[in-house]
Amino acid sequence: MFQWSIWSEPVKVEDIYAIYMQNFARNVDVLTQGLKAGISGLMNLANQGTDPNSGVFFVNFNQDCTSLAVGTKTGYRLFSLNSVDNLEQIYENGLYLNSEDICIVERLFSSSLVAVVSLSSPRKLKVCHFKKGTEICNYSYSNTILAVKLNRARLVVCLEESLYIHNIRDMKVLHTIRDTPPNPMGLCTLSVNSENCYLAYPGSNTIGEVQIFDAVNLHAKTMIPAHDSPLAALAFSPSGARVATASEKGTVIRVFNVADGSKVFEFRRGVKRCVSICSLAFSMDSSFLCCSSNTETVHVFRLDEPKDVTCRTAPEECQGWMGYLSKAVSASANYLPSQVTDVFNQGRAFASVHLPFQGMRNVCAITTIQKILRLLVASADGYLYVYNLDTSEGGDCNLLKQHRLDGKPDIPSAVSAVGDVPDSGNASNTGEVGGLTAAAVVAGTASHFSPSATVPRPVPSNAAAGPGQGCDFPPTLAALRHPPTDTLFCLSPSTPGPIGSYAGIVRGRCPGSMSDSEKFHEMVAATESPPRGGFRFDDESEFPPVTQKTE
């Protein structure tokens, strides 16, 4: 057998081959693990019960529950929620040729400002003025964007192990919360109240700690030990004074005061099985809290302030077995395990909804439509379900209407409310109302990112960024070889936008870009709610219709 000598000992060819194959197998394993980690996030939404036939990646309500945002394979849609019978489509960007597969879309109240993330570019956040069809700016991050939350003061971007807090007026990065516990689901929530502008996110990935961060003064406020299991859902009350929590076990829902972290309410969702909580949502008056999961049941809890219940008000009721049981539990509270007494003291659902599906991601909301409180459930199967909520009696909620979210006409059903089925393909002629958003889960791979405290000079996405460098259309070879990896703040050249001023052109700025002043005014105009002068949907020069109207 052939041998050769290295140093003083002979080495066989078989040994060399075995060492080579071991190293090769090790490298292949590393590459495989990296590919799995890279694509697992992109498939994350599908793994959580998305219907592949619906084409819906994302559904969410806006901050005041007046509209619905839907991200699809061909773009995104915004719907108005001012009627039970009609689901009015406000906007659809899927009509444009360069539409992307949108996995996150968040609208700021009733304004024209939307923040979108696509599956094709999961690390890039685009801030757009959808009324004008323009992209105001975009930011790139070091990892996949898992969630975007915004109110009138702040915009928060959630990555798996960091959170970026932007000033929504100029999109400057005000603060970065780094090295957070692994948060692959992008779980976080931002108070819609700019006065109590708090951010909540998991403080641990092993137990249910809630970290409350003051997003205005930029410091940690408190930590709430909410559950023994890791967190699964979070929601602030509209005032920002309370926060609702649920764990991965999914059997108990708790509500805490943000100011001191004290527990105010505790509700039991169920005892038979553990479920995956999809969403929590307060009503606008904070009187009710709804909870949806991967089961077919949505629970509604009534947030009545604790009262001193005694037998003096109704002595005859205390003669029954329930009165005896309550006395026995109260008397034995010092002897029974705390787990047993907690079960007796937990509240139960005031009302419930039985959905026609289970095992799919969904988001719920309680809002007032046509002066009556309604329960809404938007699901990944591409439908919006509208239920009646009896605020006095509770019980089972009746289905009033079922709307399609793919832009096609609704299918008439026996449970439809009075009125004809609308043609949702036609453009709405009504004024604009607010947008509705929720959490989204996407994942991806990483690249270098170093956000600066100041807003960089506007640079087109396909041009090289450099000090004192102009914009090349088409891009130069150097620009293609060295694409910018830092934060981008630009107006996309392929997107319709304002024409640059003469002074800007003289200074070497490309015609399609905005100056810092122009971007600031554009952000201010987009965040107006309602927009200045209102939306004129019947004026094609002001707002092109979604589809051509046919008489």
C-alpha positions as CSV (number, residue, x, y, z in Angstrom):
1,M,0.0,0.0,0.0
2,F,1.3,3.4,-0.9
3,Q,2.4,5.6,2.0
4,W,4.3,8.8,2.4
5,S,6.0,10.3,5.3
6,I,5.2,13.6,7.1
7,W,7.7,14.4,9.8
8,S,8.8,11.0,11.0
9,E,5.5,8.9,11.0
10,P,4.0,7.4,7.8
11,V,0.5,8.5,7.0
12,K,-1.9,6.3,5.0
13,V,-4.1,7.6,2.2
14,E,-7.2,6.2,3.9
15,D,-6.4,8.3,7.0
16,I,-6.1,11.4,4.9
17,Y,-9.4,10.7,3.2
18,A,-11.1,10.0,6.5
19,I,-9.9,13.3,8.0
20,Y,-11.0,15.1,4.8
21,M,-14.5,13.6,4.9
22,Q,-14.9,14.5,8.6
23,N,-14.0,18.1,7.9
24,F,-16.3,18.1,4.9
25,A,-19.2,16.7,6.9
26,R,-18.6,19.2,9.7
27,N,-18.7,22.1,7.2
28,V,-21.8,20.8,5.5
29,D,-23.5,20.5,8.9
30,V,-22.6,24.1,9.7
31,L,-24.0,25.3,6.4
32,T,-27.2,23.2,6.9
33,Q,-27.8,24.7,10.3
34,G,-27.3,28.2,8.9
35,L,-29.7,27.6,6.1
36,K,-32.3,26.2,8.5
37,A,-31.9,29.3,10.8
38,G,-32.1,31.6,7.8
39,I,-35.3,30.2,6.2
40,S,-37.1,29.2,9.4
41,G,-38.2,32.7,10.1
42,L,-39.5,33.1,6.6
43,M,-41.6,30.0,7.1
44,N,-42.6,31.0,10.6
45,L,-45.9,32.5,9.7
46,A,-46.9,29.4,7.8
47,N,-45.9,27.2,10.7
48,Q,-48.3,29.1,12.9
49,G,-51.4,28.3,11.0
50,T,-51.5,30.5,7.9
51,D,-53.8,29.2,5.2
52,P,-51.6,28.9,2.1
53,N,-54.6,29.2,-0.2
54,S,-55.6,32.6,1.2
55,G,-52.4,34.4,0.2
56,V,-52.6,36.4,3.5
57,F,-49.4,36.9,5.4
58,F,-50.5,39.5,7.9
59,V,-53.7,40.9,9.4
60,N,-54.0,43.6,12.0
61,F,-56.0,46.4,13.4
62,N,-54.8,50.0,13.8
63,Q,-54.4,51.8,17.1
64,D,-58.0,53.0,17.4
65,C,-59.6,50.0,15.7
66,T,-61.1,51.9,12.8
67,S,-59.5,50.1,9.9
68,L,-57.8,46.8,9.0
69,A,-54.4,46.3,7.3
70,V,-53.8,43.1,5.3
71,G,-50.5,42.0,3.9
72,T,-50.6,39.6,1.0
73,K,-48.4,37.9,-1.7
74,T,-49.1,40.8,-4.0
75,G,-48.9,43.9,-1.7
76,Y,-51.1,45.2,1.0
77,R,-54.7,46.5,1.4
78,L,-56.3,48.9,3.9
79,F,-60.0,48.5,4.8
80,S,-62.4,50.9,6.6
81,L,-64.3,49.5,9.6
82,N,-67.2,52.0,9.8
83,S,-69.9,49.6,8.7
84,V,-71.0,46.1,9.6
85,D,-72.5,45.3,6.2
86,N,-69.8,46.8,4.0
87,L,-66.1,46.4,4.2
88,E,-64.8,49.4,2.3
89,Q,-61.4,49.1,0.7
90,I,-59.4,52.3,1.2
91,Y,-56.2,51.4,-0.6
92,E,-54.5,48.6,-2.5
93,N,-50.9,48.8,-3.7
94,G,-51.1,45.4,-5.5
95,L,-52.2,47.3,-8.6
96,Y,-48.6,48.5,-9.2
97,L,-46.2,46.3,-11.1
98,N,-43.4,46.5,-8.4
99,S,-45.7,45.3,-5.6
100,E,-44.0,43.0,-3.1
101,D,-45.1,40.2,-0.8
102,I,-45.9,42.2,2.4
103,C,-45.5,40.4,5.8
104,I,-45.9,43.4,8.0
105,V,-48.0,46.6,7.4
106,E,-48.8,49.0,10.2
107,R,-50.9,52.2,9.7
108,L,-50.7,55.2,12.0
109,F,-54.3,55.9,13.2
110,S,-56.3,57.6,10.4
111,S,-53.2,59.1,8.8
112,S,-51.6,58.4,5.4
113,L,-48.5,56.9,7.1
114,V,-47.8,53.2,6.8
115,A,-44.8,51.1,7.7
116,V,-44.3,48.0,5.7
117,V,-41.9,45.1,5.6
118,S,-41.7,42.5,2.7
119,L,-40.7,38.9,2.8
120,S,-38.3,39.5,0.0
121,S,-36.5,42.2,2.1
122,P,-37.2,41.1,5.7
123,R,-34.5,43.4,7.1
124,K,-35.7,46.6,5.5
125,L,-38.5,48.9,6.9
126,K,-40.2,51.2,4.4
127,V,-42.2,54.2,5.6
128,C,-44.7,55.3,3.0
129,H,-47.3,57.9,2.3
130,F,-49.9,55.7,0.8
131,K,-52.2,58.5,-0.3
132,K,-49.4,59.9,-2.6
133,G,-48.0,56.5,-3.4
134,T,-44.6,57.6,-2.3
135,E,-41.9,56.0,-0.1
136,I,-40.7,58.6,2.3
137,C,-37.7,56.6,3.7
138,N,-36.4,53.2,4.4
139,Y,-34.1,51.7,7.1
140,S,-32.1,48.5,7.0
141,Y,-31.3,46.5,10.2
142,S,-28.9,43.8,11.2
143,N,-31.5,41.1,11.4
144,T,-35.0,40.3,10.3
145,I,-37.7,42.7,11.4
146,L,-40.2,40.7,13.5
147,A,-42.6,43.5,14.5
148,V,-43.3,47.2,14.1
149,K,-45.2,49.3,16.6
150,L,-46.1,53.0,16.3
151,N,-48.0,55.8,17.9
152,R,-48.0,59.5,17.3
153,A,-44.6,60.0,19.0
154,R,-42.6,56.8,18.5
155,L,-42.0,54.0,16.0
156,V,-40.5,50.8,17.4
157,V,-38.8,48.1,15.4
158,C,-38.4,44.7,17.1
159,L,-35.6,42.3,16.1
160,E,-35.0,39.0,17.8
161,E,-32.5,40.4,20.4
162,S,-32.8,44.2,20.1
163,L,-35.4,47.0,19.9
164,Y,-34.9,50.3,18.0
165,I,-36.9,53.3,19.1
166,H,-37.4,56.1,16.4
167,N,-38.8,59.5,16.6
168,I,-41.7,59.2,14.2
169,R,-41.4,62.8,13.1
170,D,-38.0,62.5,11.5
171,M,-37.2,58.7,12.0
172,K,-34.1,59.4,13.9
173,V,-33.0,56.5,16.1
174,L,-33.4,57.8,19.7
175,H,-32.5,54.7,21.6
176,T,-31.5,51.1,21.1
177,I,-32.3,48.4,23.6
178,R,-29.6,45.7,22.9
179,D,-29.1,42.2,24.1
180,T,-32.7,41.5,25.0
181,P,-33.6,37.9,25.8
182,P,-34.2,35.9,22.6
183,N,-37.6,36.9,21.3
184,P,-38.1,34.9,18.1
185,M,-41.8,35.7,17.9
186,G,-41.2,39.5,18.0
187,L,-43.4,39.9,21.0
188,C,-43.8,43.5,22.1
189,T,-46.4,46.2,22.4
190,L,-46.4,50.0,22.4
191,S,-49.0,52.1,24.2
192,V,-51.2,54.1,21.7
193,N,-51.3,56.9,24.2
194,S,-48.4,59.4,23.5
195,E,-48.7,60.7,27.0
196,N,-48.1,57.3,28.6
197,C,-45.8,56.1,25.9
198,Y,-44.7,52.8,27.3
199,L,-43.1,49.8,25.5
200,A,-43.5,46.3,26.9
201,Y,-41.5,43.3,25.9
202,P,-40.4,40.0,27.5
203,G,-37.7,40.4,30.1
204,S,-36.9,36.6,30.0
205,N,-37.3,33.7,27.7
206,T,-37.7,31.2,30.5
207,I,-40.3,32.9,32.7
208,G,-43.1,35.4,32.1
209,E,-41.4,38.7,33.1
210,V,-42.7,41.9,31.5
211,Q,-40.2,44.7,31.0
212,I,-41.8,48.1,30.8
213,F,-39.8,50.8,29.1
214,D,-40.6,54.6,29.0
215,A,-40.3,55.4,25.3
216,V,-40.4,59.2,25.8
217,N,-37.9,59.6,28.6
218,L,-35.9,56.6,27.3
219,H,-35.4,54.6,30.5
220,A,-36.6,51.4,32.0
221,K,-39.7,51.9,34.2
222,T,-40.5,48.6,35.9
223,M,-40.4,44.8,35.6
224,I,-43.5,42.8,36.3
225,P,-43.3,39.1,37.2
226,A,-46.5,38.1,35.4
227,H,-46.3,34.3,34.9
228,D,-44.2,31.3,35.6
229,S,-44.1,30.3,31.9
230,P,-42.7,32.5,29.1
231,L,-44.9,35.2,27.7
232,A,-47.1,34.6,24.7
233,A,-49.2,37.9,24.3
234,L,-49.1,41.5,25.6
235,A,-51.5,44.4,25.2
236,F,-51.8,47.9,26.7
237,S,-55.0,49.6,27.6
238,P,-55.8,52.6,25.4
239,S,-54.7,55.0,28.2
240,G,-51.5,53.1,28.7
241,A,-52.2,52.7,32.5
242,R,-52.6,48.9,32.4
243,V,-51.1,46.0,30.6
244,A,-52.6,42.6,29.9
245,T,-50.5,39.4,29.7
246,A,-50.8,35.8,28.8
247,S,-48.2,33.0,29.0
248,E,-47.4,30.1,26.7
249,K,-49.5,27.9,28.9
250,G,-52.5,30.0,27.9
251,T,-54.8,29.2,30.8
252,V,-54.6,32.4,32.8
253,I,-54.9,36.1,31.7
254,R,-53.7,38.8,34.0
255,V,-54.0,42.6,34.0
256,F,-51.5,44.8,35.9
257,N,-51.1,48.4,36.7
258,V,-48.1,49.9,34.8
259,A,-47.4,52.5,37.5
260,D,-46.6,50.0,40.3
261,G,-46.8,46.6,38.7
262,S,-49.7,45.5,41.0
263,K,-52.1,42.9,39.7
264,V,-55.6,44.2,39.1
265,F,-57.5,41.3,37.4
266,E,-56.9,37.6,36.9
267,F,-59.1,35.6,34.5
268,R,-59.1,31.9,33.8
269,R,-59.4,31.1,30.1
270,G,-59.6,27.4,30.6
271,V,-58.3,24.5,32.6
272,K,-58.6,21.4,30.3
273,R,-55.8,22.2,27.9
274,C,-52.9,24.5,27.2
275,V,-53.3,26.7,24.1
276,S,-51.3,29.2,22.1
277,I,-52.7,32.7,22.7
278,C,-52.8,34.7,19.5
279,S,-53.8,38.1,20.7
280,L,-55.1,40.3,23.5
281,A,-57.1,43.5,23.0
282,F,-58.8,46.0,25.3
283,S,-61.9,47.9,24.2
284,M,-61.5,51.6,23.7
285,D,-63.1,52.4,27.1
286,S,-61.1,49.6,28.8
287,S,-64.3,47.9,30.0
288,F,-63.6,44.7,28.2
289,L,-60.7,42.5,27.3
290,C,-60.8,39.9,24.5
291,C,-58.5,37.0,24.0
292,S,-58.1,34.8,20.9
293,S,-56.0,31.6,20.6
294,N,-55.4,28.7,18.2
295,T,-58.7,27.1,19.3
296,E,-62.2,27.9,18.0
297,T,-63.1,30.0,21.1
298,V,-62.6,33.7,21.7
299,H,-63.1,34.9,25.2
300,V,-64.3,38.3,26.4
301,F,-63.7,39.3,30.0
302,R,-65.4,42.2,31.7
303,L,-63.1,44.5,33.6
304,D,-65.3,45.5,36.5
305,E,-63.5,47.1,39.4
306,P,-63.2,44.8,42.5
307,K,-66.2,45.3,44.8
308,D,-66.6,44.3,48.4
309,V,-69.2,41.5,48.0
310,T,-71.0,40.8,51.3
311,C,-74.1,39.1,52.3
312,R,-75.7,42.2,53.7
313,T,-77.0,43.4,50.4
314,A,-78.8,40.1,49.6
315,P,-79.1,37.9,52.7
316,E,-81.5,35.5,51.1
317,E,-78.8,34.6,48.5
318,C,-76.4,33.5,51.2
319,Q,-78.7,30.7,52.3
320,G,-78.0,28.7,49.2
321,W,-75.1,26.3,48.5
322,M,-73.2,28.9,46.6
323,G,-73.2,31.2,49.6
324,Y,-72.1,28.3,51.8
325,L,-69.3,27.4,49.3
326,S,-68.0,31.0,49.2
327,K,-68.0,31.1,53.0
328,A,-66.2,27.8,53.2
329,V,-63.5,28.9,50.7
330,S,-63.0,32.2,52.5
331,A,-62.7,30.5,55.9
332,S,-60.3,27.8,54.5
333,A,-58.1,30.2,52.5
334,N,-55.4,30.0,55.2
335,Y,-55.3,26.2,55.0
336,L,-55.7,25.4,51.3
337,P,-52.8,25.7,48.8
338,S,-52.6,29.0,47.1
339,Q,-53.2,27.4,43.7
340,V,-56.6,26.2,44.9
341,T,-57.8,29.5,46.3
342,D,-56.5,31.3,43.2
343,V,-58.7,29.2,41.0
344,F,-61.8,30.2,43.1
345,N,-60.8,33.8,42.9
346,Q,-60.2,34.0,39.2
347,G,-62.8,35.6,37.0
348,R,-64.5,33.8,34.1
349,A,-65.4,34.9,30.6
350,F,-68.2,37.3,30.3
351,A,-68.9,36.4,26.7
352,S,-67.5,34.1,24.1
353,V,-67.3,33.5,20.4
354,H,-67.2,30.1,18.6
355,L,-65.2,30.5,15.4
356,P,-65.8,28.4,12.3
357,F,-62.1,27.4,12.3
358,Q,-59.3,26.5,14.6
359,G,-55.5,26.2,14.4
360,M,-55.0,29.4,12.4
361,R,-53.3,32.7,13.4
362,N,-55.9,35.4,14.1
363,V,-56.2,38.8,15.8
364,C,-59.2,40.1,17.7
365,A,-60.5,43.6,18.6
366,I,-63.4,45.2,20.4
367,T,-64.6,48.4,18.8
368,T,-67.7,50.5,18.2
369,I,-69.3,50.3,14.8
370,Q,-72.4,52.3,14.1
371,K,-72.7,53.2,17.8
372,I,-72.8,49.6,18.9
373,L,-69.9,47.6,20.4
374,R,-68.7,44.8,18.1
375,L,-66.2,42.0,18.4
376,L,-64.0,41.6,15.3
377,V,-61.8,38.6,14.4
378,A,-59.4,38.8,11.4
379,S,-57.9,35.5,10.5
380,A,-55.1,34.2,8.3
381,D,-57.7,32.3,6.3
382,G,-58.5,35.6,4.6
383,Y,-61.7,36.5,6.3
384,L,-63.0,39.2,8.8
385,Y,-65.7,38.0,11.2
386,V,-68.0,40.6,12.8
387,Y,-69.9,39.5,16.0
388,N,-72.5,41.2,18.2
389,L,-71.4,41.8,21.8
390,D,-74.2,42.1,24.4
391,T,-72.7,44.4,27.0
392,S,-75.4,43.7,29.5
393,E,-76.0,39.9,29.3
394,G,-72.8,38.6,27.7
395,G,-73.0,34.9,26.7
396,D,-72.5,33.6,23.2
397,C,-71.9,36.3,20.5
398,N,-73.9,36.1,17.3
399,L,-72.1,36.3,13.9
400,L,-73.4,39.3,12.0
401,K,-71.2,39.3,8.9
402,Q,-68.3,37.6,7.3
403,H,-66.1,39.6,4.9
404,R,-63.4,38.5,2.5
405,L,-60.0,40.2,2.7
406,D,-58.7,39.2,-0.8
407,G,-60.6,42.0,-2.5
408,K,-63.2,39.7,-4.1
409,P,-67.0,40.1,-3.5
410,D,-68.4,38.6,-0.3
411,I,-70.2,35.3,-0.5
412,P,-73.9,35.8,0.6
413,S,-74.7,33.8,3.7
414,A,-77.6,33.1,6.0
415,V,-75.9,35.0,8.9
416,S,-75.4,38.1,6.8
417,A,-76.9,41.3,8.2
418,V,-79.6,43.1,6.4
419,G,-78.4,44.6,3.2
420,D,-77.0,43.5,-0.2
421,V,-73.6,42.1,-0.5
422,P,-71.2,44.9,-1.6
423,D,-68.9,44.8,-4.4
424,S,-65.6,45.2,-2.5
425,G,-63.8,45.5,-5.8
426,N,-65.1,49.1,-6.3
427,A,-63.3,52.0,-4.7
428,S,-64.8,53.6,-1.7
429,N,-66.4,57.1,-2.0
430,T,-66.4,57.8,1.7
431,G,-63.9,59.8,3.7
432,E,-60.8,58.1,5.2
433,V,-61.0,56.4,8.5
434,G,-58.3,55.0,10.7
435,G,-56.2,51.9,10.0
436,L,-56.0,48.8,12.2
437,T,-52.9,46.8,13.0
438,A,-51.5,43.9,15.0
439,A,-48.4,41.8,15.6
440,A,-46.6,40.0,12.9
441,V,-44.0,37.3,12.9
442,V,-41.3,36.9,10.3
443,A,-37.7,35.9,10.5
444,G,-34.6,35.8,8.3
445,T,-30.8,36.2,8.1
446,A,-28.5,38.9,9.3
447,S,-26.3,41.6,7.8
448,H,-24.3,44.5,9.3
449,F,-26.2,47.5,10.5
450,S,-25.0,50.6,12.3
451,P,-27.9,53.1,12.7
452,S,-26.6,56.6,13.3
453,A,-28.1,59.2,15.7
454,T,-28.6,61.6,12.8
455,V,-30.5,61.1,9.6
456,P,-28.1,60.3,6.8
457,R,-28.1,62.2,3.5
458,P,-30.9,60.8,1.2
459,V,-29.4,58.3,-1.2
460,P,-31.3,56.2,-3.7
461,S,-31.4,52.5,-2.9
462,N,-29.4,51.6,-6.0
463,A,-26.7,54.2,-5.7
464,A,-23.4,54.2,-3.7
465,A,-23.5,56.3,-0.6
466,G,-20.5,58.4,0.0
467,P,-19.6,61.8,1.4
468,G,-20.3,64.6,-1.1
469,Q,-21.3,62.0,-3.7
470,G,-24.2,62.6,-6.1
471,C,-26.7,60.1,-7.4
472,D,-26.0,58.0,-10.5
473,F,-28.8,56.8,-12.7
474,P,-28.1,54.2,-13.9
475,P,-25.9,53.1,-11.0
476,T,-22.1,53.0,-11.7
477,L,-20.1,49.8,-11.5
478,A,-18.6,50.9,-8.2
479,A,-22.1,51.3,-6.8
480,L,-23.0,47.8,-7.8
481,R,-19.7,46.4,-6.4
482,H,-20.0,48.2,-3.1
483,P,-23.7,48.6,-2.2
484,P,-24.4,50.7,1.0
485,T,-24.8,48.5,4.1
486,D,-25.5,51.3,6.6
487,T,-28.8,52.9,7.3
488,L,-30.6,54.1,4.3
489,F,-33.0,57.0,4.3
490,C,-34.2,57.6,0.8
491,L,-37.0,58.0,-1.6
492,S,-37.0,55.0,-4.0
493,P,-36.3,56.1,-7.6
494,S,-38.9,53.6,-8.9
495,T,-41.6,55.1,-6.7
496,P,-43.6,58.2,-7.7
497,G,-42.4,61.2,-5.6
498,P,-42.0,64.9,-5.5
499,I,-39.7,66.5,-8.1
500,G,-36.5,68.0,-6.6
501,S,-36.2,71.7,-6.3
502,Y,-33.9,73.8,-8.5
503,A,-31.6,74.5,-5.5
504,G,-31.4,70.8,-4.8
505,I,-30.4,70.0,-8.4
506,V,-27.7,72.7,-8.3
507,R,-26.3,71.1,-5.1
508,G,-26.0,67.8,-6.9
509,R,-29.0,66.0,-5.4
510,C,-30.8,63.7,-7.8
511,P,-34.3,64.9,-9.0
512,G,-36.3,62.2,-7.3
513,S,-34.8,62.5,-3.8
514,M,-35.9,64.7,-0.9
515,S,-33.9,67.0,1.3
516,D,-34.0,66.6,5.1
517,S,-36.5,69.5,5.2
518,E,-38.7,67.9,2.5
519,K,-38.6,64.6,4.3
520,F,-39.6,66.2,7.6
521,H,-42.5,68.0,6.0
522,E,-43.6,64.8,4.2
523,M,-43.6,62.9,7.5
524,V,-45.6,65.7,9.2
525,A,-48.1,65.6,6.4
526,A,-48.4,61.8,6.4
527,T,-48.9,61.7,10.2
528,E,-51.8,64.1,10.2
529,S,-54.9,62.4,11.4
530,P,-57.2,63.0,9.6
531,P,-55.1,64.3,6.7
532,R,-55.3,68.0,6.0
533,G,-58.3,68.8,3.9
534,G,-59.5,65.1,4.1
535,F,-59.4,62.5,1.4
536,R,-61.4,63.1,-1.8
537,F,-61.8,59.6,-3.2
538,D,-64.0,60.9,-6.0
539,D,-61.2,63.1,-7.4
540,E,-58.9,60.9,-9.6
541,S,-56.2,63.6,-9.5
542,E,-56.3,63.6,-5.7
543,F,-56.6,59.8,-5.1
544,P,-56.8,57.4,-8.0
545,P,-59.5,54.8,-7.5
546,V,-58.5,51.2,-6.7
547,T,-60.4,49.9,-9.8
548,Q,-62.2,51.5,-12.6
549,K,-65.8,52.1,-11.8
550,T,-68.5,50.6,-14.1
551,E,-71.9,51.9,-14.1
